[in-house]
Amino acid sequence: MKKEDIWLVGCGQMAIDYIKVLDALKQPLKVIGRGEKAAALCEEKTGKAVIRGGLGSFLDANPLPCKCAIVAVNVDALAETTIQLINSGVKNILVEKPAGLNPYEIMAVRDAAISKGADIYVAYNRRFYAATLHAKRMIEEDGGLLSCNFEFTEWGHVIEGLTKDPGVKEKWFLSNSTHVVDLALYLAGKPQQLSCYTAGSLPWHPASSVFAGAGITDKGVLFSYQANWLAPGRWGVEVLTAHHRLIFRPMETLQVMHKGSVRIDPLEIDDSLDKTFKPGLYEQVSRFLAGRIEGFCTLAEQIDHWGYYCRMAGY
Protein backbone atom coordinates (compact mmCIF):
# COMPACT_ATOMS: atom_id res chain seq x y z
CA MET A 1 0.00 0.00 0.00
CA LYS A 2 1.31 3.43 -0.94
CA LYS A 3 2.12 5.63 2.02
CA GLU A 4 0.31 8.96 2.31
CA ASP A 5 2.32 12.17 2.15
CA ILE A 6 3.00 13.94 5.39
CA TRP A 7 3.60 17.68 5.60
CA LEU A 8 6.85 19.04 6.96
CA VAL A 9 6.49 22.74 7.69
CA GLY A 10 9.82 24.53 7.76
CA CYS A 11 12.97 24.30 5.66
CA GLY A 12 15.80 25.26 8.04
CA GLN A 13 18.44 22.97 9.53
CA MET A 14 15.98 21.16 11.80
CA ALA A 15 13.74 20.44 8.81
CA ILE A 16 16.77 19.14 6.91
CA ASP A 17 17.46 16.73 9.77
CA TYR A 18 13.84 15.55 9.61
CA ILE A 19 14.04 15.04 5.84
CA LYS A 20 17.06 12.75 6.24
CA VAL A 21 15.10 10.57 8.65
CA LEU A 22 11.90 10.60 6.57
CA ASP A 23 13.87 9.61 3.47
CA ALA A 24 15.42 6.70 5.37
CA LEU A 25 11.93 5.64 6.45
CA LYS A 26 10.79 5.92 2.79
CA GLN A 27 8.07 8.31 3.92
CA PRO A 28 6.64 10.54 1.13
CA LEU A 29 6.37 14.16 2.16
CA LYS A 30 5.68 17.71 1.12
CA VAL A 31 8.12 20.32 2.43
CA ILE A 32 6.49 23.71 2.97
CA GLY A 33 8.80 26.67 3.44
CA ARG A 34 8.69 30.43 3.47
CA GLY A 35 12.01 32.17 2.83
CA GLU A 36 13.70 31.74 -0.56
CA LYS A 37 17.23 31.51 0.85
CA ALA A 38 16.37 28.75 3.34
CA ALA A 39 14.28 26.91 0.74
CA ALA A 40 17.08 26.92 -1.80
CA LEU A 41 19.60 25.68 0.77
CA CYS A 42 17.23 22.93 1.88
CA GLU A 43 16.78 21.78 -1.72
CA GLU A 44 20.54 21.82 -2.26
CA LYS A 45 21.21 19.69 0.84
CA THR A 46 18.34 17.21 0.52
CA GLY A 47 17.27 17.13 -3.13
CA LYS A 48 13.68 17.68 -2.01
CA ALA A 49 11.53 20.35 -3.64
CA VAL A 50 10.33 23.00 -1.21
CA ILE A 51 6.92 24.63 -1.69
CA ARG A 52 7.48 28.38 -1.28
CA GLY A 53 5.20 31.04 0.14
CA GLY A 54 4.58 29.68 3.62
CA LEU A 55 1.89 27.47 5.11
CA GLY A 56 -0.90 30.03 4.75
CA SER A 57 -0.41 30.27 1.01
CA PHE A 58 -0.22 26.49 0.73
CA LEU A 59 -3.49 26.04 2.65
CA ASP A 60 -5.23 28.69 0.51
CA ALA A 61 -5.26 26.10 -2.26
CA ASN A 62 -7.50 23.94 -0.02
CA PRO A 63 -5.45 20.73 -0.14
CA LEU A 64 -6.91 17.63 1.48
CA PRO A 65 -5.50 17.48 5.02
CA CYS A 66 -2.69 15.03 5.56
CA LYS A 67 -2.78 12.38 8.27
CA CYS A 68 0.40 13.60 10.01
CA ALA A 69 2.45 16.79 10.02
CA ILE A 70 5.72 17.93 11.55
CA VAL A 71 6.32 21.56 12.51
CA ALA A 72 9.97 22.65 12.39
CA VAL A 73 9.76 26.44 12.03
CA ASN A 74 11.35 29.18 14.14
CA VAL A 75 10.33 29.27 17.80
CA ASP A 76 8.26 32.44 17.40
CA ALA A 77 6.09 30.76 14.72
CA LEU A 78 5.59 27.31 16.29
CA ALA A 79 2.21 27.95 17.90
CA GLU A 80 0.71 29.90 14.98
CA THR A 81 1.81 27.25 12.49
CA THR A 82 0.45 24.40 14.60
CA ILE A 83 -2.92 26.13 14.97
CA GLN A 84 -3.09 26.66 11.20
CA LEU A 85 -2.56 22.94 10.67
CA ILE A 86 -5.16 22.02 13.28
CA ASN A 87 -7.73 24.32 11.68
CA SER A 88 -6.99 22.79 8.26
CA GLY A 89 -7.99 19.37 9.55
CA VAL A 90 -4.65 17.71 10.39
CA LYS A 91 -5.20 15.33 13.31
CA ASN A 92 -1.67 14.28 14.30
CA ILE A 93 1.09 16.87 14.70
CA LEU A 94 4.63 16.70 16.03
CA VAL A 95 5.80 20.21 16.87
CA GLU A 96 9.34 21.21 17.71
CA LYS A 97 10.05 22.18 21.28
CA PRO A 98 8.99 24.20 23.18
CA ALA A 99 5.77 24.51 21.05
CA GLY A 100 5.41 28.24 21.80
CA LEU A 101 7.09 31.28 23.31
CA ASN A 102 4.82 31.49 26.34
CA PRO A 103 2.07 29.50 28.10
CA TYR A 104 -0.67 31.53 26.40
CA GLU A 105 0.50 30.37 22.96
CA ILE A 106 0.67 26.74 24.07
CA MET A 107 -2.76 26.93 25.71
CA ALA A 108 -4.13 28.38 22.47
CA VAL A 109 -2.72 25.36 20.64
CA ARG A 110 -4.28 23.07 23.23
CA ASP A 111 -7.68 24.74 22.91
CA ALA A 112 -7.57 24.48 19.11
CA ALA A 113 -6.56 20.82 19.34
CA ILE A 114 -9.42 20.02 21.71
CA SER A 115 -11.96 21.79 19.52
CA LYS A 116 -10.83 19.88 16.40
CA GLY A 117 -10.00 16.55 18.00
CA ALA A 118 -6.30 16.73 17.11
CA ASP A 119 -3.37 15.08 18.91
CA ILE A 120 -0.29 17.26 19.37
CA TYR A 121 3.11 16.13 20.66
CA VAL A 122 6.17 18.22 21.56
CA ALA A 123 9.38 16.93 19.96
CA TYR A 124 11.84 16.44 22.81
CA ASN A 125 14.06 14.06 20.86
CA ARG A 126 16.39 13.34 23.81
CA ARG A 127 13.67 11.11 25.23
CA PHE A 128 14.42 8.80 22.31
CA TYR A 129 18.20 8.64 22.44
CA ALA A 130 19.50 5.08 22.44
CA ALA A 131 21.20 6.09 25.71
CA THR A 132 17.87 7.14 27.23
CA LEU A 133 16.05 3.98 26.17
CA HIS A 134 18.87 1.83 27.57
CA ALA A 135 18.95 3.80 30.81
CA LYS A 136 15.21 3.34 31.28
CA ARG A 137 15.64 -0.43 31.06
CA MET A 138 18.47 -0.37 33.62
CA ILE A 139 16.45 1.83 35.96
CA GLU A 140 13.53 -0.57 35.82
CA GLU A 141 15.80 -3.59 36.43
CA ASP A 142 17.36 -1.80 39.43
CA GLY A 143 13.96 -1.10 40.99
CA GLY A 144 13.67 2.59 40.09
CA LEU A 145 15.49 5.86 40.68
CA LEU A 146 16.50 7.15 44.08
CA SER A 147 17.91 10.56 43.11
CA CYS A 148 18.90 12.72 40.16
CA ASN A 149 21.00 15.79 39.44
CA PHE A 150 21.39 17.82 36.28
CA GLU A 151 23.13 20.87 34.83
CA PHE A 152 21.95 23.12 32.01
CA THR A 153 24.87 25.54 31.74
CA GLU A 154 24.74 27.49 28.48
CA TRP A 155 27.70 29.19 26.82
CA GLY A 156 26.59 32.78 27.31
CA HIS A 157 29.56 34.23 25.46
CA VAL A 158 28.50 32.31 22.33
CA ILE A 159 24.73 32.85 22.59
CA GLU A 160 25.24 36.61 22.99
CA GLY A 161 26.41 36.85 19.37
CA LEU A 162 23.64 34.74 17.86
CA THR A 163 20.98 36.38 15.71
CA LYS A 164 17.54 35.21 16.82
CA ASP A 165 13.98 36.45 16.47
CA PRO A 166 12.81 38.99 19.07
CA GLY A 167 12.05 37.43 22.44
CA VAL A 168 13.85 34.14 21.82
CA LYS A 169 17.15 34.82 23.62
CA GLU A 170 15.32 36.60 26.46
CA LYS A 171 13.55 33.26 27.11
CA TRP A 172 16.49 31.05 26.20
CA PHE A 173 15.84 28.66 29.07
CA LEU A 174 12.46 27.75 27.51
CA SER A 175 13.65 27.33 23.93
CA ASN A 176 16.93 25.56 24.69
CA SER A 177 17.69 24.59 28.30
CA THR A 178 14.44 22.64 28.63
CA HIS A 179 16.13 19.95 26.52
CA VAL A 180 18.02 19.00 29.67
CA VAL A 181 15.25 19.59 32.20
CA ASP A 182 12.72 17.62 30.17
CA LEU A 183 15.01 14.59 30.00
CA ALA A 184 15.72 14.72 33.73
CA LEU A 185 12.04 15.00 34.66
CA TYR A 186 11.09 12.36 32.09
CA LEU A 187 13.30 9.90 33.97
CA ALA A 188 12.76 11.16 37.53
CA GLY A 189 9.08 12.15 37.50
CA LYS A 190 6.89 15.20 37.96
CA PRO A 191 8.04 17.64 40.68
CA GLN A 192 5.78 17.65 43.75
CA GLN A 193 7.96 20.04 45.72
CA LEU A 194 10.39 22.49 44.15
CA SER A 195 12.67 25.21 45.53
CA CYS A 196 14.31 27.48 42.97
CA TYR A 197 17.01 30.15 43.25
CA THR A 198 18.46 32.48 40.64
CA ALA A 199 21.05 35.26 40.59
CA GLY A 200 22.68 37.63 38.16
CA SER A 201 21.65 38.67 34.66
CA LEU A 202 22.96 38.96 31.12
CA PRO A 203 22.26 41.68 28.52
CA TRP A 204 20.43 39.12 26.36
CA HIS A 205 18.87 37.23 29.30
CA PRO A 206 18.02 39.82 31.97
CA ALA A 207 16.04 37.45 34.21
CA SER A 208 18.99 35.39 35.44
CA SER A 209 22.43 33.94 34.74
CA VAL A 210 23.04 31.56 37.68
CA PHE A 211 20.57 28.89 38.72
CA ALA A 212 20.18 26.32 41.50
CA GLY A 213 17.39 24.35 43.07
CA ALA A 214 16.09 21.06 44.39
CA GLY A 215 12.89 19.11 44.87
CA ILE A 216 11.12 15.77 45.05
CA THR A 217 9.05 14.10 42.32
CA ASP A 218 5.84 12.10 42.33
CA LYS A 219 8.02 8.97 42.13
CA GLY A 220 9.74 9.91 45.38
CA VAL A 221 12.97 10.84 43.56
CA LEU A 222 15.03 13.59 45.18
CA PHE A 223 16.64 15.87 42.59
CA SER A 224 18.89 18.90 42.42
CA TYR A 225 20.14 21.11 39.62
CA GLN A 226 22.48 23.99 38.90
CA ALA A 227 23.71 26.03 35.98
CA ASN A 228 25.95 29.06 35.49
CA TRP A 229 25.76 30.88 32.17
CA LEU A 230 28.72 33.10 33.10
CA ALA A 231 31.12 30.23 33.76
CA PRO A 232 32.50 27.23 31.87
CA GLY A 233 30.32 24.14 31.89
CA ARG A 234 28.18 21.79 29.85
CA TRP A 235 24.85 20.01 29.87
CA GLY A 236 24.56 16.82 31.87
CA VAL A 237 22.14 14.53 33.69
CA GLU A 238 22.99 11.93 36.34
CA VAL A 239 20.43 9.45 37.67
CA LEU A 240 21.13 7.16 40.61
CA THR A 241 19.66 3.76 41.46
CA ALA A 242 20.58 1.41 44.31
CA HIS A 243 23.15 -0.24 42.02
CA HIS A 244 24.27 2.29 39.40
CA ARG A 245 25.02 5.93 38.71
CA LEU A 246 24.02 6.56 35.09
CA ILE A 247 25.65 9.59 33.49
CA PHE A 248 24.51 11.45 30.38
CA ARG A 249 27.49 13.68 29.62
CA PRO A 250 27.56 14.33 26.68
CA MET A 251 23.81 13.89 26.64
CA GLU A 252 23.71 11.39 23.77
CA THR A 253 26.12 9.00 25.53
CA LEU A 254 25.67 6.79 28.58
CA GLN A 255 28.34 6.11 31.17
CA VAL A 256 28.01 4.06 34.35
CA MET A 257 29.51 3.89 37.82
CA HIS A 258 28.85 0.56 39.54
CA LYS A 259 28.22 0.20 43.25
CA GLY A 260 31.50 -0.43 45.07
CA SER A 261 33.60 1.40 42.49
CA VAL A 262 34.45 4.99 41.59
CA ARG A 263 35.44 4.09 38.03
CA ILE A 264 33.26 5.55 35.27
CA ASP A 265 32.87 3.28 32.24
CA PRO A 266 31.15 3.94 28.91
CA LEU A 267 28.27 1.57 28.25
CA GLU A 268 28.32 -0.31 24.99
CA ILE A 269 24.92 0.29 23.39
CA ASP A 270 23.62 0.17 19.83
CA ASP A 271 23.49 3.89 19.04
CA SER A 272 24.13 3.53 15.31
CA LEU A 273 20.94 5.45 14.41
CA ASP A 274 21.99 8.31 16.69
CA LYS A 275 25.29 8.50 14.87
CA THR A 276 23.75 8.34 11.39
CA PHE A 277 20.98 10.90 12.07
CA LYS A 278 20.44 13.71 14.52
CA PRO A 279 20.43 11.81 17.83
CA GLY A 280 16.99 10.60 18.91
CA LEU A 281 15.28 11.80 15.76
CA TYR A 282 14.93 8.50 13.89
CA GLU A 283 13.33 6.71 16.83
CA GLN A 284 11.09 9.68 17.60
CA VAL A 285 9.82 10.07 14.03
CA SER A 286 9.34 6.36 13.37
CA ARG A 287 7.28 6.02 16.56
CA PHE A 288 5.23 9.12 15.76
CA LEU A 289 4.38 7.90 12.26
CA ALA A 290 3.44 4.46 13.62
CA GLY A 291 1.18 5.98 16.29
CA ARG A 292 3.37 4.63 19.11
CA ILE A 293 3.08 7.72 21.30
CA GLU A 294 4.14 6.28 24.66
CA GLY A 295 6.92 8.47 26.04
CA PHE A 296 6.06 11.56 23.96
CA CYS A 297 5.59 14.93 25.63
CA THR A 298 1.94 15.93 25.33
CA LEU A 299 0.68 19.51 25.30
CA ALA A 300 -0.89 18.95 28.72
CA GLU A 301 2.47 17.83 30.07
CA GLN A 302 4.25 20.80 28.50
CA ILE A 303 1.74 23.24 30.00
CA ASP A 304 2.16 21.54 33.38
CA HIS A 305 5.96 21.81 33.15
CA TRP A 306 5.85 25.44 32.04
CA GLY A 307 5.24 26.64 35.59
CA TYR A 308 8.31 24.77 36.82
CA TYR A 309 10.37 26.09 33.93
CA CYS A 310 9.48 29.70 34.64
CA ARG A 311 10.30 29.31 38.34
CA MET A 312 13.64 27.70 37.55
CA ALA A 313 14.54 30.45 35.08
CA GLY A 314 13.30 33.33 37.24
CA TYR A 315 10.70 34.50 34.68
N, C-alpha and C positions, 0 to 999 in steps of 0.2 A: 504493500500500500504506500502510495506517495505521501511523504510528510507534508503538512501544511507549512506555509511560510510563517515565521514569526517576525515581529517588528523590533528592530534595534534602533532606538532613538538616541542620537549622538554619533559623532564621528571623530572624537579626540582619541587620546592614547588609551583611555579605559575601553572605549568602544573597539579599538583595534585589538586589544587583548581579548575581548569577548568574541570577535570575529574569528580569531585563531582557534578558539575552543569550539565554536559552532561549526566551523569548517571540519574540524577533526571528528565531530559528532555527526557529520553529513546532514546538518540541519539547514534547510533552505531558509533564507531570510531576506528581508528588505531593510536596508540601512537608510535611515532618514536623518539628514544633517541640515545645518543652517548656513554656516560660514563657508565661503568658497575656498579659502586657504586650507582650512581643516579638512574639508571634503576631498580636495585634491590630494592632500598628503595621505589621507586614509586610503584612497583608491590606489595610490602609488605603493603603499606598504602591504595592502591586502589583495589587490586585484578585484575588489568588489565595487560595483557601481554604487554611488551615493546619490540618493534623491535629494536635490537641493530645495531650499526655500523654507525649511522648518516644518515641524509637525502640523501646525495650523493649516498651512497651505496644502499639505498632503491630505489632511482630513477633509478639506473643502471639496475634494473630488469624490467624497462619499464612498470610500472603499469599504468592502465588507470587513467587519472587525476580525482581527486575527485571534487565535486561541490564546496565545501568550505573547508578552512583550517584555523587553528589557529597557530600562531607562538609564542611560549613561551620559547625561548632560552635565553642565556645570552645576555646582551646589545651589546657586541662587535660582535655578530653573527646575530643580527636581520636582518640587511639589506641583507647580503649574503644569508641567509636562505630564505627570502622572494623572492629574485630574482630567486633563484633555483626553487621555487614553481611556480612562474610566467612562467618561461621558460619551465616548465613541462606541462603547460596547465591549471593550476588551475586559475579560474576566479574570485573567491571571497575569500579574505584573511583578517583576523583580526590579526594584528601584535601588540605585546606588545609595550607599550610606552618606549622610544621615537621614535622607528622605525629605529634608527641608531645613531651612535656616533657623526656625524657631518652632515652639510647640503649636502655635496657631496654624502654621502651614501644615504640619503633620496631622493635626486634628481635622483640618479641612479635607485632607486626603482621606482620612478615616471616614468622615461623614459622607463623602462622595462614594466611597467604596461600599458603605452600608446601604446607601440608597439605591445603588445599581447591582448589588450582589456580587461585588468583585473581591478577589483575594489578592492582597498586596503583601509582599515580603521585602525586607530591607537586606541588602546584599553585604553582609559582614562575612567576607570570604575566609577570614581566619578561622571561623568555626569549622571549615572544611579542609584545613591543612591535613595532610597525612599525619603530621605530628600530633595534631589535636585529636584526630580519630583514634590514634594509637594510645594517647594518654588517657582518653576516656575509658578505653578497655582496661588499662592498668588500674585506674582509679576504682573501677567497679570490682575488679579482682581483689583489690586491697581492702575493700569494704567501705570505700568512700573517702572524701577529703576531710582533713582535720583543720588545715589552715592554708592561707594563700597570701602572697604578697606580689605587688606589681609596681612597675615604674613606667611612666609615660613621658620621660624627658624628651623635649623637642629641641632641635638645634636653632635657637632663636636668631643667631647671627646669619644663618642661611635663609630662614623664612622671611626675615626683614626685607630682603632684596627681591622676593618673589612678587610677580604681578598677578593679583587676584581680583575678582569682582568685589565691589564694595560690600563690606560687612563680613566677608569670609574670614580674613585674618583676625578680625576682632573677636570672632567666635571659633578660633582655631581648634580649641579643645573639642568642640562638637563635630567639626568636619574631619578631624584627623586623629586626635588622641583617643577618641572613643573606640578606635580599632583595638587598642590595648584593653581598655576597661570592659568592652563588650566580651572579649575572649575570657577575661578573668571571671566576670560574673556569670558567663555561660557555664563555666566549669564549677564555680563555687556556689552559685545560687543568688537569689534576689535579696538585696540588703533589707534587713528588718530593723537594724539600728545602724546609724551612720554619723560619725563626727568628722567634720571637714575643717581644714585650716588653709588659708592662703596668705601670701605676702607678696610685696613688690608689684611691679608693673613694667610693661614694655611699651614703646611708642605705638606699636602695631597691635598690642594686646593689653590694653590699659587695666583690665580687671585683675590681673594676677601674673606672676612669673614663677612663684615657688609654691608647691602644693604638698600637703600631707594629710593623712586621715586614716581612720580605721573603723571597723564595724563588725557585724555578725549577720550571716545570711539565714534564709529560711531553712537551709540544710544544716544549720548549726556550725557553719564554717566561719572561724575567725579570720579576718583579712585586714591587711594594712597596705598603704600605698604611699608613694612619694614621687615627686618630679621637680626638677629645677631647670627652667628654660634659660637661665643665665650661665649655667655651668656645663661642663662636659657630661655626657651620659648617653644612654640608649634605651630603647624600649626593652621590656622584659617582663615575663610572668613566671612565678614559681608556685607550684602547688604541692602540698605535703600530705602524704598518707602515713599510716602507721609503719610502712615498710620502705617507702621511696620519697625522695625529693625530685620532682620532675621540673625541669628547667627549660623554658622557651626563651632562648637568648643566643642567636637571633631568633625571632619569633617563629620562623618556618622550620626550625630544627628542634630536636628533642634530646636533651641530655638528662642523665640520671645519677643520683647519689643513692647508694644502697645503705640500708641501716647497718651500723657497725663500721662504716667507712667514711672517709672524707674525700675520697677520690670521685671526680666527676667524669663520667664516661659518656660518649655519644651513643645513642641507641641506633642500631641498624634497623631501619624501616624502609618500606618500599615507597619512596617519595618521587618516583620517576615522573609522574604527572606534574608534580609541583616544580620540577626542574625544566620540564618541556614547556609548560604554560605558566602564566602568572599564578603563583602559589594559591591553592584553594579554589581556583576558578573553575577548573574542569569538573571537579566533584560537585561544586555548587550548582553549576549550570545543568549538568546531566541529571541531577536530582530534581531540580526545578522543572525541567521539561517532562520528566517522568511522573510528576505529581507527588514525589516523595518529599514532603515538606517538613518532616520531623527534624528538629534542630535549627530551622530557619527562624530569624527574628521577625516577628509579626509587628504590625503597626501598633497594636495594643501594648506589646512589650516595649517598643521603642518609646511610646508616650509615657509609659510607666517609668522607664529609665531616665527620661529627660529631666525629671526633677532631681535625681541623684547627680546627673551630669552637671547641671547648673550649680548645685551646691558645691561640688568638687572643684569647679572652675572659678567660683566666686562671681557668677553672673547674677 
